Each structure stands twice: as C-alpha cells, then as structure tokens.
C-alpha cells in the first residue's frame, strides 16, 4: 500500500524531471554547456554523474536521452552552480521562468 506522505516527494521529483526534459532536443546542448561551465571533460563529467564517457557523448550528440534519474542529477548540478546554473536553465527552458 502506497502512503500519501511517501507519494508526494515522488510526484515533486517527477515534476522537476519533466520540467527539465520538456525540450528534449536541447538537453544535449544543455549538458555540453553545463560540462563546459564546470570545466570538465566528458570523461570527468561522466565520473561526476556516475555514468560512462560513451553515455555522455551520446547525450551531447543527440543519439540518446538521459534517464529521469540522470536528469535529476543534472538538475542538482544546475542548482549547485546557483546563478550560472539558473542562467543555463533560463537559456534552455525560458518558459520555466514565467511559471515560477
């Protein structure tokens, strides 16, 4: 049986992930720019997320999409970058600014 209290954080996380994945074709560009802002190679960025280099490469080149869990990790990285992360969010997802 699923309790309401345990369900609410799941719904909130799903909303954030859906918000990040709204413009899926742009996610590769966002990931590349985020990685560059962090001054990381694809290999080091992959280590940061617990992924592999080929996975990051496929995301950036549009050959694959990040999973919802990976999107959540990317969102957390954006939050850690504070102003720079918010600038990236606004650049790639401008409609989110009006919903805040």
LINUR-V644128 format. One record per pair of residues at least 12 apart in sequence whose C-alpha atoms are under 10 Angstrom apart, sorted by sequence separation. I is the first residue (numbers start at 0). J is the second residue. D is the distance in whole Angstrom. If there is no record, write none. Layout:
i=I j=J d=D
i=I j=J d=D
This chain:
i=40 j=52 d=9
i=41 j=53 d=9
i=42 j=54 d=10
i=31 j=44 d=10
i=41 j=54 d=9
i=42 j=55 d=8
i=30 j=44 d=9
i=41 j=55 d=6
i=42 j=56 d=9
i=74 j=88 d=9
i=40 j=55 d=10
i=41 j=56 d=7
i=41 j=59 d=9
i=50 j=69 d=9
i=49 j=69 d=9
i=34 j=55 d=10
i=48 j=69 d=7
i=49 j=72 d=10
i=31 j=55 d=9
i=48 j=72 d=7
i=30 j=55 d=8
i=31 j=56 d=9
i=47 j=72 d=9
i=48 j=73 d=8
i=30 j=56 d=10
i=47 j=73 d=10
i=31 j=58 d=9
i=32 j=59 d=9
i=27 j=55 d=9
i=30 j=58 d=8
i=31 j=59 d=6
i=48 j=76 d=9
i=27 j=56 d=9
i=29 j=58 d=10
i=30 j=59 d=6
i=31 j=60 d=9
i=47 j=76 d=9
i=27 j=57 d=8
i=28 j=58 d=9
i=29 j=59 d=8
i=30 j=60 d=10
i=27 j=58 d=5
i=28 j=59 d=6
i=26 j=58 d=8
i=27 j=59 d=4
i=28 j=60 d=8
i=26 j=59 d=8
i=27 j=60 d=6
i=28 j=61 d=9
i=24 j=58 d=10
i=25 j=59 d=9
i=26 j=60 d=10
i=27 j=61 d=6
i=24 j=59 d=10
i=26 j=61 d=8
i=27 j=62 d=9
i=30 j=65 d=10
i=24 j=60 d=10
i=25 j=61 d=9
i=27 j=63 d=9
i=24 j=61 d=7
i=27 j=64 d=8
i=23 j=61 d=9
i=26 j=64 d=8
i=27 j=65 d=9
i=26 j=65 d=8
i=34 j=73 d=10
i=37 j=76 d=9
i=24 j=64 d=9
i=30 j=70 d=10
i=33 j=73 d=9
i=23 j=64 d=8
i=23 j=65 d=9
i=34 j=76 d=10
i=30 j=73 d=8
i=33 j=76 d=8
i=37 j=80 d=9
i=20 j=64 d=9
i=26 j=70 d=9
i=29 j=73 d=10
i=33 j=77 d=8
i=36 j=80 d=9
i=20 j=65 d=9
i=20 j=66 d=10
i=37 j=83 d=10
i=20 j=67 d=8
i=33 j=80 d=9
i=36 j=83 d=8
i=19 j=67 d=9
i=36 j=84 d=9
i=16 j=66 d=9
i=17 j=67 d=8
i=20 j=70 d=7
i=33 j=83 d=9
i=16 j=67 d=6
i=19 j=70 d=7
i=20 j=71 d=10
i=33 j=84 d=8
i=36 j=87 d=10
i=15 j=67 d=10
i=16 j=68 d=8
i=18 j=70 d=10
i=19 j=71 d=8
i=16 j=69 d=9
i=17 j=70 d=9
i=13 j=67 d=8
i=16 j=70 d=6
i=17 j=71 d=10
i=19 j=73 d=9
i=33 j=87 d=8
i=12 j=67 d=9
i=13 j=68 d=10
i=15 j=70 d=9
i=16 j=71 d=6
i=19 j=74 d=7
i=32 j=87 d=8
i=33 j=88 d=10
i=12 j=68 d=9
i=15 j=71 d=8
i=16 j=72 d=10
i=18 j=74 d=10
i=16 j=73 d=10
i=30 j=87 d=10
i=13 j=71 d=9
i=16 j=74 d=8
i=29 j=87 d=7
i=12 j=71 d=8
i=15 j=74 d=8
i=29 j=88 d=8
i=29 j=90 d=9
i=29 j=91 d=7
i=28 j=91 d=8
i=29 j=92 d=10
i=26 j=91 d=8
i=25 j=91 d=7
i=26 j=92 d=10
i=25 j=92 d=9
i=19 j=88 d=8
i=22 j=91 d=8
i=21 j=91 d=10
i=22 j=92 d=7
i=21 j=92 d=8
i=19 j=91 d=9
i=20 j=92 d=9
i=19 j=92 d=8
i=21 j=94 d=10
i=18 j=92 d=8
i=21 j=95 d=10
i=18 j=94 d=10
i=19 j=95 d=9
i=18 j=95 d=8
